[in-house]
Amino acid sequence: MALLEEPTDTRALTQQRFDRMTLGSGGDKLGPVSYEGLPPGPRWPALFQTVATLRYRHWFHPWLFTKYGEVYTVRLMPKGRPLVFFTRPEHAKEIFAGDPEVFHAGKGNAILGPVMGEHSLLLQDGAAHKRARKLLMPAFNGQALRTYADLVSAIARDEVAHWPADRTFRSLDRMNALTLEVILRVVFGVTDEQRLAALRPRVNKTVNVSPSVLLVWTFPALHRFGPWKDAVQNQVELDELMYAEIRERRTAPDLAERTDVLSRLIRESTGDDALTDTELRDQLVTLLLAGHETTATALAWALYELGRDPELMRRTQAAADAGDADGDAWLDAVIKESLRLHPVIPLVVRTLMRPTTIAGIDLPRGATVGPSILIAHARDDNHPDPERFDPERFLGHNPPTNTWIPFGGGVRRCIGAGFALMEGVAVLREVFRQVDVRPGGDDQPMVRNITSVPEQGARIRVRRR
């Protein structure tokens, strides 16, 4: 494996990635899957079940749970493969503890392959995943997180200082802008304002990809037309900027002193096992897609919920003002409860590479299985009075294992979980040191591509303290 991989034709590389990683491009070699003996589920056509699972999840998941019980099956496009949902914590434990050579997570995330790339941590399995995780882990350990916190706080402080007072605005929009800045400056390590200005719209267009573009990744030929052609062109332009940043960073005279994630990855992956330019690009895009809108959404919901409860808001302000370990523990509990009550991602999936038994149910090779995050977080036997926003659930302890799973679990637990929580605490601290938050209207979750976001943007009003 070459240490440096200089892309000479970014457009060709990007187009090849789209063509090679499209779901209908021949990469699925698992063959047909038998439905005999699988848990019950709706008998609708696979297309209808796919649309319901992806687009109407906030109705569909609870309906399935109510109608079919704690384990149920849906069929998904493009080939009607079974997806078996599990909803009890002991089921999640079995799946998360399963042999990673059997329980493949990468195939379940394949819909993002054309954007993330084949080297993405989320798409790899087996030895390739183990290698990538080992190389990425030092950039997300406790010591590294502490070095990022000050810059995250500074970015948040500047963002909140520009919020309009006594006027209703969409907190989701402001949190998206803030977390994007964190990704570009703390993760990518970009400091040049001209390059930041070029990256922002292209990153936003990548994150804001429409569901229609996601669905047609089963048809490679469409990438030459209309919005799908635009998606490829945006990726070409983003890739060009990212490859330029990677090449320049490798030879930066201050590389040894830089603390951003990209610089750490370059500095700490050396020798024959070093990350190539393409691998770095794929991992950076993965961190972008996994850590930008997800964190922004959790923060927006937190502001929305705190604004609706003056007592909780006052307690959060006191925690922010304290700036000590106890105060940070409360802020951490707030962001965790936001992730519980308003899951950004609906489920965690694994594809079975050989016949396997889960919860006493024999499942065939090729079936996809996964705990429903939506149901796990909403079960009253997991979380009493689950519709209530109550950070106390997380203060000084965590709920029982596998009842709170926004970051998945096992060896595939999100590598950026610690970063997301650190960022959430830092942002909430800066917000509540500067402003009082008031509600700006009711809201409810809405599906936006693979994530769920506040339909009205989690509107709030603020007043300077």
C-alpha positions as CSV (number, residue, x, y, z in Angstrom):
1,M,0.0,0.0,0.0
2,A,1.5,3.3,-1.0
3,L,2.0,5.9,1.6
4,L,0.9,8.7,-0.6
5,E,-1.9,8.3,-3.1
6,E,-2.1,11.4,-5.4
7,P,-5.4,11.5,-7.3
8,T,-4.6,12.8,-10.7
9,D,-8.3,12.8,-11.9
10,T,-10.7,13.5,-9.1
11,R,-13.7,13.4,-11.3
12,A,-12.8,9.9,-12.5
13,L,-12.2,8.7,-9.0
14,T,-15.5,10.1,-7.7
15,Q,-17.5,8.7,-10.6
16,Q,-15.8,5.3,-10.2
17,R,-16.8,5.3,-6.5
18,F,-20.4,6.1,-7.3
19,D,-20.6,3.4,-9.9
20,R,-18.7,0.8,-7.9
21,M,-20.6,1.3,-4.7
22,T,-24.1,1.6,-6.0
23,L,-26.4,-1.0,-4.5
24,G,-27.3,-2.3,-7.9
25,S,-23.8,-2.6,-9.1
26,G,-23.4,-6.3,-8.5
27,G,-21.7,-6.2,-5.1
28,D,-24.3,-8.2,-3.3
29,K,-23.3,-11.8,-3.5
30,L,-25.4,-13.2,-0.6
31,G,-28.0,-14.6,-2.8
32,P,-31.7,-15.1,-2.2
33,V,-33.0,-15.3,1.4
34,S,-35.7,-17.6,2.5
35,Y,-38.6,-16.1,4.6
36,E,-39.6,-19.4,6.0
37,G,-39.6,-19.4,9.8
38,L,-38.9,-15.6,10.1
39,P,-40.8,-13.6,12.7
40,P,-44.1,-12.1,11.5
41,G,-44.5,-8.8,9.7
42,P,-46.6,-7.0,7.1
43,R,-47.3,-8.7,3.8
44,W,-47.2,-5.4,1.8
45,P,-45.0,-5.1,-1.3
46,A,-41.3,-4.5,-0.5
47,L,-41.5,-1.0,-2.0
48,F,-44.3,0.1,0.4
49,Q,-42.4,-1.4,3.4
50,T,-39.2,0.3,2.4
51,V,-40.9,3.7,2.1
52,A,-42.6,3.2,5.5
53,T,-39.4,2.1,7.1
54,L,-37.4,5.0,5.8
55,R,-39.9,7.8,5.5
56,Y,-42.6,7.1,8.1
57,R,-40.5,5.5,10.8
58,H,-42.1,7.5,13.7
59,W,-45.4,5.9,12.9
60,F,-44.3,2.6,11.4
61,H,-41.9,1.4,14.2
62,P,-44.5,1.8,17.0
63,W,-47.2,0.3,14.8
64,L,-45.0,-2.8,14.1
65,F,-44.2,-3.1,17.8
66,T,-47.9,-2.9,18.8
67,K,-49.1,-5.3,16.1
68,Y,-46.4,-7.9,16.0
69,G,-44.7,-7.8,19.4
70,E,-41.1,-7.6,20.4
71,V,-39.6,-9.2,17.2
72,Y,-40.9,-8.6,13.7
73,T,-39.8,-8.6,10.1
74,V,-40.0,-6.1,7.2
75,R,-38.9,-6.6,3.6
76,L,-36.7,-3.9,2.0
77,M,-35.7,-2.9,-1.5
78,P,-33.9,-3.5,-3.8
79,K,-34.3,-7.3,-3.5
80,G,-36.9,-7.6,-0.8
81,R,-34.4,-8.8,1.8
82,P,-35.7,-9.3,5.3
83,L,-34.9,-6.8,8.1
84,V,-35.7,-8.4,11.5
85,F,-36.2,-5.9,14.3
86,F,-35.5,-6.7,17.9
87,T,-36.7,-4.5,20.8
88,R,-35.5,-5.9,24.1
89,P,-32.1,-5.0,25.7
90,E,-31.1,-8.7,25.9
91,H,-31.7,-9.0,22.2
92,A,-29.5,-5.9,21.6
93,K,-26.8,-7.5,23.8
94,E,-26.8,-10.7,21.6
95,I,-26.4,-8.6,18.4
96,F,-23.8,-6.3,19.7
97,A,-21.8,-9.1,21.2
98,G,-22.0,-11.2,18.1
99,D,-19.0,-12.4,16.2
100,P,-18.0,-9.5,13.9
101,E,-17.1,-12.0,11.2
102,V,-20.8,-13.1,11.2
103,F,-22.6,-9.9,12.1
104,H,-21.5,-7.5,9.4
105,A,-22.4,-3.8,9.9
106,G,-20.9,-2.4,6.7
107,K,-23.6,-3.9,4.4
108,G,-26.3,-2.3,6.4
109,N,-24.8,1.1,5.8
110,A,-24.2,0.5,2.1
111,I,-26.7,3.1,1.0
112,L,-24.1,5.8,2.0
113,G,-21.3,4.0,0.1
114,P,-21.2,6.3,-3.0
115,V,-20.6,9.3,-0.7
116,M,-18.6,7.8,2.1
117,G,-16.4,5.6,0.0
118,E,-15.3,2.0,0.3
119,H,-12.7,2.7,3.1
120,S,-15.3,4.3,5.4
121,L,-15.3,2.9,8.9
122,L,-19.0,2.5,8.7
123,L,-18.8,0.3,5.5
124,Q,-16.0,-1.9,6.4
125,D,-16.2,-5.3,8.1
126,G,-13.8,-7.9,9.5
127,A,-10.0,-7.2,9.4
128,A,-10.4,-4.0,7.4
129,H,-12.7,-2.5,10.0
130,K,-10.4,-3.6,12.8
131,R,-7.4,-1.9,11.1
132,A,-9.2,1.3,10.4
133,R,-10.6,1.6,13.9
134,K,-7.2,1.0,15.4
135,L,-5.7,3.8,13.2
136,L,-8.6,6.2,14.0
137,M,-8.9,5.5,17.7
138,P,-6.0,7.7,19.0
139,A,-7.7,10.8,17.5
140,F,-10.7,10.2,19.7
141,N,-9.3,9.0,23.0
142,G,-9.8,11.0,26.2
143,Q,-6.5,13.0,26.0
144,A,-7.3,14.0,22.4
145,L,-10.8,15.1,23.3
146,R,-9.5,17.4,26.0
147,T,-7.4,19.2,23.4
148,Y,-10.4,19.8,21.2
149,A,-12.7,21.2,23.9
150,D,-11.3,24.8,24.0
151,L,-11.7,25.3,20.2
152,V,-15.2,23.9,20.3
153,S,-16.1,26.3,23.1
154,A,-14.6,29.2,21.2
155,I,-16.6,28.4,18.1
156,A,-19.8,28.0,20.2
157,R,-19.1,31.3,22.0
158,D,-18.8,33.2,18.8
159,E,-21.9,31.6,17.3
160,V,-24.2,32.3,20.3
161,A,-22.9,35.9,20.4
162,H,-24.6,36.5,17.0
163,W,-28.0,35.1,17.8
164,P,-30.9,37.5,17.5
165,A,-32.5,38.5,20.8
166,D,-36.2,38.5,21.3
167,R,-36.9,37.0,17.9
168,T,-38.0,33.5,17.1
169,F,-35.5,31.5,15.0
170,R,-34.8,27.9,14.1
171,S,-32.2,26.6,16.5
172,L,-31.5,23.6,14.2
173,D,-30.2,26.0,11.5
174,R,-27.8,27.6,14.0
175,M,-26.7,24.3,15.5
176,N,-26.0,23.0,12.0
177,A,-23.9,26.0,11.2
178,L,-22.1,25.6,14.5
179,T,-21.4,21.9,14.2
180,L,-20.3,22.3,10.6
181,E,-17.7,24.8,11.8
182,V,-16.5,22.3,14.4
183,I,-16.1,19.6,11.8
184,L,-14.2,21.9,9.4
185,R,-11.9,23.4,12.0
186,V,-11.5,20.8,14.7
187,V,-11.8,17.6,12.6
188,F,-10.6,18.7,9.1
189,G,-8.3,21.3,10.6
190,V,-9.0,23.9,7.9
191,T,-8.1,27.4,9.0
192,D,-7.8,29.2,5.6
193,E,-11.0,31.3,5.3
194,Q,-11.0,31.0,1.5
195,R,-11.0,27.2,1.7
196,L,-13.6,27.3,4.5
197,A,-15.9,29.4,2.3
198,A,-15.5,26.9,-0.6
199,L,-16.1,23.8,1.7
200,R,-19.2,25.0,3.5
201,P,-21.7,25.0,0.7
202,R,-20.4,21.7,-0.7
203,V,-20.5,20.0,2.7
204,N,-24.0,21.3,3.2
205,K,-25.1,20.0,-0.1
206,T,-23.6,16.6,0.8
207,V,-25.4,16.5,4.1
208,N,-28.6,17.7,2.7
209,V,-28.9,15.0,0.0
210,S,-32.5,14.3,-0.8
211,P,-34.2,11.0,-0.1
212,S,-34.8,10.6,-3.9
213,V,-31.1,10.6,-4.5
214,L,-30.5,8.0,-1.8
215,L,-33.2,5.7,-3.3
216,V,-31.9,5.8,-6.8
217,W,-28.5,4.6,-5.9
218,T,-29.8,1.3,-7.0
219,F,-29.6,2.6,-10.6
220,P,-26.1,3.7,-11.6
221,A,-27.1,5.1,-15.0
222,L,-29.1,7.9,-13.4
223,H,-25.9,9.5,-12.0
224,R,-25.5,11.0,-15.5
225,F,-28.8,12.9,-15.2
226,G,-30.6,15.7,-13.3
227,P,-30.2,15.9,-9.5
228,W,-28.1,12.7,-9.5
229,K,-25.6,14.3,-11.9
230,D,-25.5,17.3,-9.6
231,A,-24.8,15.0,-6.6
232,V,-21.8,13.6,-8.4
233,Q,-20.6,17.0,-9.4
234,N,-20.8,18.3,-5.8
235,Q,-18.8,15.3,-4.7
236,V,-16.2,15.9,-7.3
237,E,-15.8,19.5,-6.1
238,L,-15.8,18.5,-2.4
239,D,-13.2,15.7,-3.1
240,E,-10.9,18.1,-4.9
241,L,-10.9,20.4,-1.9
242,M,-10.4,17.6,0.5
243,Y,-7.6,16.0,-1.4
244,A,-5.9,19.4,-1.7
245,E,-6.1,19.8,2.1
246,I,-4.8,16.3,2.7
247,R,-1.8,16.8,0.3
248,E,-0.9,20.1,1.8
249,R,-1.2,18.8,5.4
250,R,1.2,16.0,4.8
251,T,4.0,18.5,4.1
252,A,2.8,21.2,6.6
253,P,5.8,22.5,8.6
254,D,3.7,22.6,11.7
255,L,2.2,19.1,11.4
256,A,3.8,17.9,14.6
257,E,2.2,20.7,16.6
258,R,-1.3,20.6,15.1
259,T,-4.1,19.0,17.2
260,D,-6.9,18.6,14.6
261,V,-8.1,15.1,13.8
262,L,-6.7,15.0,10.2
263,S,-3.3,16.0,11.4
264,R,-3.3,13.4,14.1
265,L,-4.4,10.7,11.6
266,I,-1.5,11.6,9.2
267,R,1.0,11.9,12.0
268,E,0.1,8.7,13.9
269,S,-0.5,6.3,10.9
270,T,3.0,5.6,9.5
271,G,4.9,3.0,7.7
272,D,3.4,0.3,5.6
273,D,0.1,0.5,7.4
274,A,-0.3,4.3,6.9
275,L,-3.6,5.7,5.7
276,T,-3.6,6.7,2.0
277,D,-5.1,9.9,0.7
278,T,-8.2,8.1,-0.4
279,E,-8.6,6.4,2.9
280,L,-8.2,9.7,4.7
281,R,-10.8,11.3,2.4
282,D,-13.3,8.4,3.1
283,Q,-12.8,8.6,6.9
284,L,-13.1,12.4,7.0
285,V,-16.4,12.3,5.0
286,T,-17.6,9.5,7.3
287,L,-16.9,11.7,10.4
288,L,-18.6,14.6,8.6
289,L,-21.8,12.7,7.8
290,A,-21.9,10.8,11.1
291,G,-21.0,13.8,13.4
292,H,-22.4,16.9,11.8
293,E,-26.2,16.9,11.6
294,T,-26.6,14.2,14.3
295,T,-25.0,16.4,17.0
296,A,-26.7,19.5,15.7
297,T,-30.1,17.8,15.9
298,A,-29.5,16.6,19.5
299,L,-28.5,20.1,20.5
300,A,-31.5,21.7,18.9
301,W,-33.9,19.3,20.6
302,A,-32.1,20.0,23.9
303,L,-32.6,23.8,23.5
304,Y,-36.3,23.2,22.5
305,E,-37.0,21.0,25.6
306,L,-35.1,23.2,28.1
307,G,-36.9,26.3,26.7
308,R,-40.2,24.6,27.5
309,D,-39.3,24.0,31.2
310,P,-38.1,27.1,33.1
311,E,-36.9,25.1,36.1
312,L,-34.7,22.8,33.9
313,M,-33.4,25.8,32.1
314,R,-32.4,27.6,35.3
315,R,-30.7,24.4,36.5
316,T,-28.8,24.2,33.2
317,Q,-27.8,27.8,33.5
318,A,-26.4,27.1,37.0
319,A,-24.5,24.2,35.7
320,A,-23.1,26.3,32.8
321,D,-22.0,29.0,35.2
322,A,-20.4,26.6,37.6
323,G,-18.0,25.3,34.9
324,D,-17.0,22.4,37.2
325,A,-17.3,18.6,37.0
326,D,-20.8,18.6,38.6
327,G,-22.0,21.2,36.2
328,D,-20.6,19.3,33.2
329,A,-22.3,16.1,34.5
330,W,-25.6,17.9,34.3
331,L,-24.9,19.2,30.8
332,D,-23.9,15.7,29.8
333,A,-27.1,14.3,31.1
334,V,-29.1,16.9,29.2
335,I,-27.5,15.9,25.9
336,K,-28.0,12.2,26.6
337,E,-31.6,12.7,27.4
338,S,-32.1,14.7,24.2
339,L,-30.6,11.7,22.3
340,R,-33.0,9.3,24.2
341,L,-36.2,11.2,23.7
342,H,-35.5,12.3,20.1
343,P,-33.4,9.6,18.4
344,V,-31.6,10.9,15.3
345,I,-31.1,7.5,13.8
346,P,-33.9,4.9,14.1
347,L,-32.0,1.6,14.3
348,V,-28.7,-0.3,14.3
349,V,-28.2,-3.0,11.7
350,R,-26.1,-6.1,11.1
351,T,-26.2,-8.4,8.1
352,L,-25.7,-12.1,8.9
353,M,-23.0,-13.8,6.9
354,R,-24.1,-17.3,8.0
355,P,-27.2,-18.8,9.7
356,T,-27.5,-17.5,13.3
357,T,-29.8,-17.9,16.2
358,I,-30.9,-14.7,18.1
359,A,-33.4,-14.7,20.9
360,G,-34.0,-18.3,20.2
361,I,-35.0,-17.6,16.6
362,D,-33.1,-19.3,13.7
363,L,-32.2,-16.7,11.1
364,P,-30.8,-17.4,7.6
365,R,-27.6,-16.1,6.0
366,G,-28.3,-12.8,4.3
367,A,-30.9,-11.6,6.7
368,T,-30.4,-8.2,8.3
369,V,-31.0,-7.8,12.0
370,G,-31.0,-4.9,14.4
371,P,-32.3,-3.3,17.6
372,S,-34.8,-0.5,17.1
373,I,-33.5,2.6,18.7
374,L,-36.9,4.2,18.5
375,I,-38.6,1.5,20.4
376,A,-35.7,0.9,22.9
377,H,-35.8,4.5,23.9
378,A,-39.6,4.7,24.2
379,R,-40.3,1.5,26.2
380,D,-41.6,2.4,29.6
381,D,-39.9,-0.7,31.1
382,N,-36.6,0.7,29.9
383,H,-37.3,4.4,30.8
384,P,-40.2,5.1,33.1
385,D,-42.5,7.9,31.8
386,P,-40.6,7.8,28.5
387,E,-42.4,10.8,27.0
388,R,-41.0,13.2,29.7
389,F,-37.8,15.0,29.1
390,D,-35.8,14.2,32.3
391,P,-32.0,14.5,32.4
392,E,-32.0,13.1,35.9
393,R,-32.1,9.6,34.2
394,F,-28.5,10.1,33.4
395,L,-27.2,12.1,36.4
396,G,-24.5,10.0,38.2
397,H,-25.5,6.8,36.4
398,N,-26.6,5.4,33.1
399,P,-29.8,3.5,32.4
400,P,-29.5,-0.3,32.2
401,T,-27.2,-1.6,29.5
402,N,-28.6,-1.6,26.0
403,T,-31.7,0.5,26.8
404,W,-29.9,3.7,25.5
405,I,-28.2,3.0,22.2
406,P,-27.9,6.2,20.1
407,F,-24.3,5.2,19.3
408,G,-24.9,1.5,18.7
409,G,-22.8,-1.0,20.7
410,G,-20.2,-3.6,20.8
411,V,-17.0,-3.4,18.7
412,R,-19.0,-1.2,16.2
413,R,-20.0,1.5,18.8
414,C,-19.6,4.9,17.2
415,I,-16.0,5.9,17.4
416,G,-17.1,9.6,17.7
417,A,-19.5,9.1,20.7
418,G,-17.1,10.7,23.1
419,F,-16.5,13.6,20.7
420,A,-20.2,14.2,20.3
421,L,-20.8,14.3,24.0
422,M,-17.8,16.6,24.6
423,E,-19.1,18.9,21.9
424,G,-22.6,18.8,23.3
425,V,-21.4,19.8,26.8
426,A,-19.2,22.6,25.5
427,V,-22.0,24.1,23.3
428,L,-24.6,24.0,26.0
429,R,-22.2,25.6,28.4
430,E,-21.6,28.5,26.1
431,V,-25.3,28.9,25.2
432,F,-26.6,29.1,28.8
433,R,-23.8,31.4,29.9
434,Q,-25.0,34.0,27.4
435,V,-28.8,33.6,27.0
436,D,-32.1,32.6,28.5
437,V,-34.1,30.3,26.2
438,R,-37.8,30.5,25.6
439,P,-40.0,28.3,23.4
440,G,-40.8,29.4,19.9
441,G,-43.6,27.0,19.1
442,D,-44.4,23.3,19.2
443,D,-42.5,20.7,17.1
444,Q,-42.3,17.1,16.2
445,P,-39.8,14.8,14.5
446,M,-39.6,14.6,10.7
447,V,-37.6,12.2,8.5
448,R,-34.8,13.9,6.5
449,N,-32.9,11.3,4.4
450,I,-31.6,8.8,6.9
451,T,-31.9,11.1,10.0
452,S,-34.8,12.5,12.0
453,V,-34.9,16.3,12.7
454,P,-37.4,18.8,14.2
455,E,-40.0,19.5,11.6
456,Q,-40.1,23.2,12.5
457,G,-36.4,23.4,13.2
458,A,-36.8,23.5,17.0
459,R,-37.8,27.2,17.2
460,I,-36.7,29.2,20.2
461,R,-36.4,32.8,21.4
462,V,-33.5,34.0,23.4
463,R,-32.8,36.9,25.7
464,R,-29.3,38.1,26.7
465,R,-28.5,37.4,30.3
